[in-house]
Amino acid sequence: MIRPAGGDADPNPAPARRSSRVRRIIAGTAGAAIAVASLMLTGAVPAQAATTVHPYAPTGVGGGTTTSPDQASTKYQVQVAGTPVQAVRYTANRNNFDVARFASDSRTPTITVTLPSTTIDTVNVYPARYYPPGSVSVSADKHTLTFKMSADAGLNQAIVMVNGDSTSVTGQPYLAVINDPLEDPAQRPNTTSAPDGSGVNLQTGVLNFQEFAAKYLAAHPNSTAQKAPAATTSSMAGKTVNGTAIPAGQKSSAGTLVSASTVNVRYPNVRTMAANDVTYALKAAIDTIKANPTALNTLYFPNGTYISSGLLVNGVDGSKLKGGKLRIYTDEGALVKNRIQGYMEAFEPAVGIINSSNIEIDGRGMFDGNGVANYNARSVGDSHDAYRSQHQGGVMVMHSSDITFDDTYVRDSKQWNYETHSAKRVTFNNIKALTPYPQPWIDGIDFASGQDITANGVFTLGNDDAFASGHYNPSDGFTPMAAGVWGNFQLGTSTPDVQGYANAVGAHDAVADELGFDSYHWDNAESKNISVSNTLSWSAGAGNSIRIGWSSWGYKLNNYTFDNFNSISQGAGGIFTQNSPKPYPRISSIVIKNSSFDTSRYGSGPIRLNGGNGSVQTITAEDQATYGFAPNPDGSGATYTYTKTPISTFKLDNVWFSQQKTNSSPLNGATNVTLNNLRVAGELVRYTSQFPLAPSGIGTLTSTYTDANGQTQNVKAGALADGDTWVGAWSGDQAKNSSSDLTLITRNTGVGLMGEQYTTGSGDGKLSYIQFPLGSLTRSPSQATLRLTYVGHRYSSVPSTDTDQLLVQPVSATTCTGGGTSCPVDTMTWQNRPSFTATNSSVAKSATFTLGSTIVPEGGGTHQGNAIDGRDITVDITSFVQNAYAAKQSTLLFAVGNAGGTNHELRFVSSEGATGSGKLTNATAEMAPAITVTP
């Protein structure tokens, strides 16, 4: 027998109401740089093993709905291992992405994308670390691209950008490829319908919500069930707010039901529910499961469309149900979509798990927050300023424990895509969240607070931080004592709107009653053991790749681990810890490994580490009693203090950054910082200039890399060249730029100390120019040394015992031989190069060295496989670097020549010769031109 849902179901916990203030920040401004991907033009398709591909059913079709709201892409035609997969246009607010979603039994299927109306000039596939130039082939007609999903990436997703890159964030659209694993049949519930057609099958334990809702709405139509809120005595009655007395007994207004098309509806008025709105049916279904714990344990959504206030599970202890947990399962064609919420202050996330435990959400269906329509006050939605509405997002887990999400897909969130608040033991597996447009406050995943939170397999498109944590109580701007609330009603002026204020307080209290806690107590415990792995995140706007801190209210943030975390197109910065403005959180351990960060739009350094400085933090009794700050550890509620301790551990291991940024990364307040095997622009960081740091208050800073022999080496203080070339005086060389050559060449004509004064004749003089960045220097060095790796010399007729010296002089690229003011390395020629006069007092000289027996013939490329002498030739350039530092130069350009000798033409390894796919065969990265310094 089915027990009906009703008053004997578990009640919600009693509310606790308090107040607060908040500021919501959209962080930073975007920086931009263009990176162009090279294409391999070919019509060939890579060979592939047989792959099972499962295209998904149309979203929302079923149960009487015959047409999906999704539209076919007008730009992309997609095949996966030869199987057509529908790409859909995603246009909730700008068509920034089309989406091709499927499941397969391969993590490395071949993807073929045809663009009938677009000529493919460039292709970028992200994460770029795993899709370098050459990994994509383009057909001869430039309308079809083919690539294989990367095994090294370890991801179920990739982003394809045609004729654009990560610096271009709007209006392409780009293509998101989602390759889910095939679903385990064991995940699906028994979908046998109940014999009586009620949707409630006591034999299988499954409540079929489609069938249940049809019966429920027929018996309880919304037109008779919906009631507007009654007038209630305000919780602020009899109090004084900003100088305005709220009368004793002050009530909120009685509400009315208004047309569903009314704009900016405020509590206590409520929009009239549509006849097919299943909000009440959903609550009744969950209550029915709770009322039959020995028989029911599964809420099942078959293919079809369900419009409601969101899937809200409040006060459910799944351990009391058959099998020990509540399962919620959505078929792959199910669309659970939010309505335009009842009023602007209502709390209606796409999925809300509140005060609950032992719940598992499975299935390949779609949750749609309808965020753009909800917050578009120009059409049917509402304003959503912090003081007018609750913070709410896509998937919210609040004051709940032992929760698992498998394969959950949410789109068009109102605010943060996935979030946790005072949650424990929550696991997210293979989750997706697509909100790729300028909807405010759209973080990818924001574990505001929680303990033992694990996310493994995450794909998010948003508008702000890719990952954030520590932003406690994000709805505190909605509290009765928040300045934005009472200020909006002119309290403290001669014309206060007391009734309007009482109504706003009523809206706040209604949500606190529903949740069982007020806006100051969304987050009320320290956070620890948060693990995020195998992620891909993109942002349309500002935000950081990883942000930890900000308004943590004095709670600790402990032990964050990121593994294979991949962030692209963040517009503010990279890894950012904040120790203000709310009380410092005492962050402990942050470990990031095997990850990649696209730095192209960063407006700041890749790292901004801000730890405690040992000063004292005070938490007052008022902070605790009124604003929800971390309580006194002794339980007294009295004012207390604690030390702003440094971050205990900060570690990066095998982390990749897409390009060098000119600004340094500040490291402040940490006990142990370890940086190992970092890569910038594909190059292993071996010199401090490749990844400039600005450390302060750091206990131990260890920066290492693994060399070609597998040995751990310390990153050297100094700089690799960021540009080099040689120029030649011979008539065939005079107009030639050789900045892409694999070697640097010197040969002294004898006209000038370095041959730099040669102008006419048949001479074959050669000079090299090498430029170094100085941004990594934090002080003037006590010693600086230029190091070049000697390759060999040109003529076998020259004795190996002949000796020579290198001569080095600083020069300027704004005073040029051609009479101009610009002769940079990448365009420099003999005819237009830095003009200078070398003297014995102006140059620095190496020690004398023998030419040796390694012969390198004439020719630009014929020496690629040649032997390399391998000796380091060093020059003391201390005074040059000291002078440049004192002059605040950002770069230092050297002319390099040799002292001379008949037919002494010498070669040295260039930057291009040391690294890259076309480097000198016998060269290693250690042979690149470099400066080492001693602080």
C-alpha positions, 0 to 999 in steps of 0.5 A, a space after each residue: 500500500 502506498 502511504 500518501 505524502 503529507 504532514 507526517 513527512 519529516 519537517 524541515 529544520 527550524 530556521 536560524 536568522 541572522 544578517 550580513 553584508 557582502 560584496 560580489 566581485 567580478 575580478 580583474 581585466 583581461 589581457 590578450 595575446 594572439 597565438 596562431 596554430 599551424 595546420 597540416 594540409 592533407 585530405 588523409 584521415 588517420 587510421 582507427 580501430 573500430 569504435 562504438 559511438 552512441 549519439 544521444 537522444 534529442 533533449 526534452 523529447 518524450 512524454 507528449 513533447 515532440 520537439 526538442 528546444 535544441 537547434 542543429 548547428 548551422 556551422 558544424 557537421 561532426 562525425 566520430 569514428 565515422 558515426 554522425 553526431 548532431 552538433 547543436 547551437 547553444 544560443 541562450 545569450 550569444 552563440 559562443 559555442 555549439 556542442 557535439 555530445 556523444 558517448 563512446 567506448 574510446 577515449 581517443 576517437 577520431 573527430 571529423 568536423 566539416 564546416 560547409 560555409 567556413 574556410 578553415 584558415 587556423 585551428 586551435 584545439 584545447 587544452 593546447 598542451 595536448 593538441 600542439 600544432 600539427 595535431 590537426 589535419 585540414 582537407 585540401 579544400 579547407 572545409 574539413 578538419 580531423 583530429 584524434 582526441 588526446 590520450 595524454 590529456 585524460 579528458 572526455 572533452 576538447 574545445 575546437 576553435 576555427 579561425 580564432 583562439 583563446 583570446 577571442 571569447 565571443 561570437 565565433 561560435 566554437 565547438 565543444 566536443 563531449 565524449 562521455 564513456 558509455 553508460 554502465 547499464 547497471 546505473 539505469 533503474 528498473 523502468 517497469 511502470 507500476 501496474 496501476 499507472 500511478 508511477 509508483 512501483 513498490 516492487 522495483 522501488 522506482 517512482 516514475 515521475 512522468 507518470 506520477 506528475 500526470 496523475 498528481 496535476 490532474 488531481 491537484 491542478 496548480 490553479 487551485 493549489 497555488 496561494 500567494 503569501 499571507 501578511 506576516 509580522 516582520 522579524 525586524 519589527 520593533 527594531 531600529 535600522 540606520 536610524 529608522 524605527 520599524 514599528 512594533 507589529 510591522 507586517 509584510 504586505 499580503 501577496 497577490 498572484 500576478 500574470 506570469 508575464 509580469 516583469 520584476 515581480 517582488 515578494 510577496 507577489 508571485 507569478 501565476 504558475 503554468 498548468 504544466 509546472 511540476 513544482 508541487 508534483 516534485 515535492 509530492 513525489 519526494 515526500 511519497 518516497 520518504 513516506 514509503 522508505 522500505 519500498 521506494 528509493 528511486 526518483 526517475 525522469 523518463 525522456 521528456 520535458 519537466 518545467 519547475 522551480 528546480 529539483 529541490 531535495 530538502 530534508 531527505 536522509 537516504 539512509 532510511 530508504 530501501 538500499 540506504 540511499 535516494 537515487 535520482 535518475 534522468 534519462 538521456 533525453 530528459 530536460 528538467 528546466 527551471 521556470 521563470 521563478 515565482 519572484 525575484 527573491 525566490 530561491 530556485 536553483 536548477 538542482 538544490 540538495 539541502 539538509 540531506 544525506 545519502 543521495 546519488 544523482 545519475 543519468 545523462 539527462 539535462 538540467 537547465 537553469 534558464 538563467 538568462 531568461 530568469 535574469 533578463 528584466 527587459 523581457 520576462 525575468 527579474 533584476 538580480 542585484 545582490 540586495 534584491 535576490 538570493 545567490 543561487 546557481 546550477 547545482 547547489 549542495 548545502 548542509 548535506 553529506 554523502 552526496 554523489 553526482 554521476 554524469 550530471 549535465 547542467 546548462 544556463 545556470 543563474 550563477 555559479 555552475 556547481 557549488 557546495 556550502 557546508 557540505 561533507 563527503 560529496 563526489 562529482 564524477 564526469 559533470 558538465 556545466 555550460 553557461 558560456 556567456 556574460 551571465 554575472 557570477 558564473 564560476 565553473 565550480 565553486 566549492 565555497 565551503 566543504 569537507 572531503 569534496 571530490 570532483 573527477 571529470 569536470 567540463 565547464 563553460 562560464 563567465 568567471 573563475 574556473 575554480 573558486 573556494 572560500 567565498 563564504 555566505 554569498 547571499 549576505 548582501 540579501 540580509 535585513 541589515 545589509 546596507 544594500 537592502 535598507 539603503 534601497 528603501 531609504 531607511 535613515 532618510 526623511 522618506 523611508 519606505 518601511 513597508 517596502 523594507 518589511 516586504 524585503 525582510 519577508 522575502 529573506 525570511 521566507 527563504 531562510 524558513 525554506 532552507 532552515 538557515 539564513 544567509 549568514 549561515 550558508 557556510 559555517 565550518 572550515 573547509 578541507 580535503 578538496 580534490 579536483 582532477 581531470 578538468 577543462 574550463 573556459 570563461 567568456 569574461 573575467 575571473 581566475 583559473 584557481 581562486 582560494 580565499 575571499 570572505 572566508 569569515 575566519 574559517 580555515 581552508 585546508 588541503 586543496 589538490 588539483 591534478 590535470 586541471 586545465 583552464 583556458 581563456 580566464 580574463 583576470 589571472 591564474 592561481 590566486 589566493 586572497 587573504 582579505 577583505 573578510 578575516 584571513 582564512 589560514 590557508 594550509 596546503 595547495 598542490 597543483 600537478 599535471 595541469 595546464 593554464 592558458 595565460 593568453 588573457 591573464 591581466 596579472 602574473 600566473 601566480 598571486 600567492 598571498 599568505 599570512 604575515 604573522 600579524 594578529 586577526 581579531 574576531 569580535 563577539 558581534 562578528 560571531 553573533 550577528 554576521 556568522 563569523 567563525 565562532 570562538 573555539 572555546 564556545 563562549 562567543 567572546 571576542 578572540 584572536 588568532 595569528 595570520 599564519 603563512 600558507 604551509 605548502 604551495 606546490 606546482 609539479 609538471 604544470 604548463 603555462 601557454 606563454 610568458 607574461 611580462 609581469 612577475 608572480 608575487 609569492 607572499 607569506 608561505 612556509 614551503 614553496 616547491 616548483 618542479 618541472 614547470 613549462 612555459 610556451 612548451 619549454 621546460 623552465 630552467 632559468 628564472 627568467 622563464 617564470 619570473 617570481 617576486 618572493 616575499 616572506 617565503 620560508 623555503 623556495 625550491 625550484 627544480 627541473 628534470 634534465 635530459 639525463 633524468 637528474 633533478 637540477 635547480 632552476 638557475 638564477 638568470 635568463 635564457 635569450 628571448 631573441 637571437 640572430 646573426 647578420 652578415 656583411 657579404 652581399 648575399 647576406 646583407 638583407 637577410 634576417 637569420 633569427 630562425 637559424 639554428 646557430 649564431 655565427 661570428 667572423 671578424 673582418 678587421 674593420 673595427 674591433 669586432 668588425 662592426 665598422 665594415 661597410 663596403 668591399 668583398 668581406 664576409 664579416 658576421 656578427 651575432 645579436 642576442 637579447 635577454 629579459 631582465 624582468 626576473 631580476 629582483 636586485 642588482 646581481 653581484 655577478 653575471 655571466 653570458 654562456 654560449 655553447 660552441 658548435 665548431 668552425 668553418 674551415 678544415 684548413 684552419 688548425 685546431 690549435 688556433 685560438 680566439 676570444 669572444 667579444 661582447 658589447 651592449 647595444 641598442 635596437 633604437 640606434 641603427 645602421 640604416 639611420 632608423 630607430 628600430 632594428 629588432 632581432 626578428 627583422 635585423 639585417 646587416 644593413 639595419 642593425 644596432 650601430 655601435 663602436 667597439 673599443 677595448 674598454 667597452 667590450 667584455 672578453 671571454 678567456 682564450 679558447 682553441 677552435 678545435 677539430 669540429 668543422 661546420 660547413 657553410 650553409 643555413 640548414 646543412 649543419 643540422 645533423 652536424 657534430 657539436 663541440 659542446 664547450 661552454 664559452 663564458 664571458 663576465 658581463 657583470 657590469 653590463 647587467 648591473 648598469 641595465 638594472 640600475 637604468 631599469 631596462 626590461 631587456 639587454 641586447 648584446 652584440 657578439 663577435 670574435 677577436 679575429 684570425 684568418 678564416 676564423 668563422 665560429 658557430 654557437 648554438 642558438 635558441 632555435 638550435 637548442 629546442 624544438 622539433 627542428 633543433 640541432 640533432 645533437 643539441 640539448 636544451 641546456 645549450 641555449 644562450 643564457 645568462 646566469 647571475 649571482 644575487 
